[in-house]
Amino acid sequence: MRLKLDENLPNELAAALGGEDPDVHTVADEQLAGESDPVIVAAATDEGRLLLTLDRGIGDLRRSPPGSHAGVLVLRPVTQDPDSILALFQRLVRNHPLDELRSCVVVVEPRKVRIRRPVQDPPS
């Protein structure tokens, strides 16, 4: 799965995730650090990448509704050290294949995962 890591995630995470098979790009490596949330979401969407972030604002359904992007994964660990963040991400992918989260807004907390999927039109 193709991922883009937001600038608020530790650099070590990209290397750790790279070993698990996803194709990982970072906002910092692409000189997008400091850009607005809509620019970051658009860049990830243009590349067909799920955006992995700690930024709750990016996961706001009013600003980034499901289906309007390639997918947003908001991690909400108790502490923001690399090990806690990686453990939370690993818990997510053990229970939810990333391919199934395309175009969704996903909020991952230590005790629960909330997945908001795009609304599908009813059959005619």
Summary of the structure (lengths in Angstrom):
residues: 124
radius of gyration: 13.7
end to end distance: 32.8
largest distance: 49.0
contacts: 359
relative contact order: 0.17
helix: 29%
strand: 19%
